[in-house]
Structure formats: structure tokens, C-alpha cells
Amino acid sequence: MVIVPMDTPGVTVVRNISVMHHLSPEGHNEIVLRDVRVPVSNLLGNKGSGFALA
């Protein structure tokens, strides 16, 4: 799991997904990451442990 700033090249917000018929811009979104590069310092936890963090 990594932190990716929204203004990083390759980050695209596809759509806002409603949750229990409620839309919230800061809520649940479908996001596409294409060829996105982030520094290793943006890694949360240990490499390979993203599922445990989620």
C-alpha cells in the first residue's frame, strides 16, 4: 500500500461510486493508475504487507 498524490501523472479518477445511495466526492471512487511512479518513501508499512494493512 502506498500514498499517491492525486496530481501524480497517470492518476485518473474514473467515477464516484455511491455507497448506500449517497455520493460523496471525498468518499469512494474508481481510480485508474497507469504507469504511476511514486518514491519508496511513500510506502506504508513493509513491502508485501499491503493486504494486511487494508
C-alpha positions as CSV (number, residue, x, y, z in Angstrom):
1,M,0.0,0.0,0.0
2,V,1.4,3.4,-1.0
3,I,0.4,7.1,-0.7
4,V,-0.1,8.5,-4.2
5,P,-0.8,12.3,-4.5
6,M,-3.8,12.9,-6.8
7,D,-1.7,15.2,-9.0
8,T,0.7,12.5,-9.9
9,P,0.9,11.8,-13.7
10,G,-1.1,8.7,-14.5
11,V,-3.7,9.0,-11.8
12,T,-7.2,9.3,-13.2
13,V,-10.5,9.4,-11.2
14,V,-13.0,7.5,-13.3
15,R,-16.1,7.9,-11.3
16,N,-17.6,8.5,-7.9
17,I,-19.2,5.3,-6.5
18,S,-22.3,5.7,-4.4
19,V,-22.5,3.9,-1.0
20,M,-26.0,3.3,0.2
21,H,-27.3,5.7,-2.4
22,H,-25.1,8.5,-1.1
23,L,-22.4,10.2,-3.3
24,S,-19.5,11.9,-1.6
25,P,-16.6,13.5,-3.6
26,E,-14.1,12.6,-0.9
27,G,-15.7,9.1,-0.5
28,H,-15.5,6.0,-2.6
29,N,-14.1,6.4,-6.2
30,E,-12.9,4.3,-9.0
31,I,-9.3,5.3,-9.7
32,V,-7.0,4.1,-12.5
33,L,-3.3,4.1,-12.0
34,R,-1.3,3.9,-15.3
35,D,2.5,3.9,-15.2
36,V,2.4,5.8,-11.9
37,R,5.7,6.1,-10.2
38,V,6.0,7.1,-6.5
39,P,9.0,7.2,-4.2
40,V,9.7,4.3,-1.9
41,S,9.3,6.7,1.0
42,N,5.5,6.7,0.2
43,L,5.3,3.0,1.1
44,L,3.1,2.3,4.1
45,G,4.4,-0.5,6.3
46,N,6.6,-3.2,4.8
47,K,6.9,-4.2,1.2
48,G,4.4,-7.0,0.5
49,S,2.2,-6.3,3.5
50,G,-0.4,-4.1,1.8
51,F,-3.2,-6.7,2.1
52,A,-2.7,-6.9,5.9
53,L,-2.9,-3.1,6.1
54,A,-6.1,-2.9,4.1
